[in-house]
Amino acid sequence: MNTVITIGREFGSGGHEIGLKLADALHIPFYDKLLVSMVAEEGEFAQEFLDEMDEKVDIHIAPFLATRSSYSVYQQPMSDRIFFRQAEIIRGLADEGPCVIVGRCADYVLAERKNVLRVFLYGELEDRILRKSKMNELADMEKDSLRKHVQNTDKKRARYYRHYTGLKWGDKENYDLCINTSKTGVDGAVETIKGFINAREAYLAPASES
């Protein structure tokens, strides 16, 4: 199996858990928040700033958090510098072999590669709210506030995706496989993706062998 799987996801649809379980099942590396840490390890950006800017195009954050070096208003926007560096890392990881990459416009960054499977996960809003209500860091949030948080996070991801790709986030035309996790659950989504990979490889095999 030489497939790189990219996973776009609505907030609360189970993207991280599904990606992790899929990577474990396929015995391949998994990258989500680790991509942020990989950029931070290079030393130009503080981890706190990268966490705040993750999948956002907002630049109205105190400059002193952004970098450990001197800051200039004439520099390329921080969000752009972070995106382009992450894109370089994503390409490098794909060069190394099969893996699962969650978010960060990886589907677009690797769009020209034939061995990439582009997945988008979505779900019913109430199901996604319920999933997030069980997370420790969000467990104490009132339901109305949590609903707004889920919706606002989706809006930020959509804006980020549009800004860097020019495409509509979640549009089926941009993906190979879209899964409603409200209908499959986590394990069902993992099995669906595995089945799709097997079916695609079987379908494409005759063409590659001829």
Sequence and secondary structure as in RCSB ss.txt:
>XXXX:A:sequence
MNTVITIGREFGSGGHEIGLKLADALHIPFYDKLLVSMVAEEGEFAQEFLDEMDEKVDIHIAPFLATRSSYSVYQ
QPMSDRIFFRQAEIIRGLADEGPCVIVGRCADYVLAERKNVLRVFLYGELEDRILRKSKMNELADMEKDSLRKHV
QNTDKKRARYYRHYTGLKWGDKENYDLCINTSKTGVDGAVETIKGFINAREAYLAPASES
>XXXX:A:secstr
   EEEEEE TTS HHHHHHHHHHHHT  EESTHHHHHHHTTSSS HHHHHHHTT     S HHHH SS   TTS
  HHHHHHHHHHHHHHHHHHH  EEEESTTHHHHTTT TTEEEEEEE  HHHHHHHHHTSGGGTTS HHHHHHHH
HHHHHHHHHHHHHHHSS TT GGG SEEEEHHHHHHHHHHHHHHHHHHHHHHHHHHHHH 
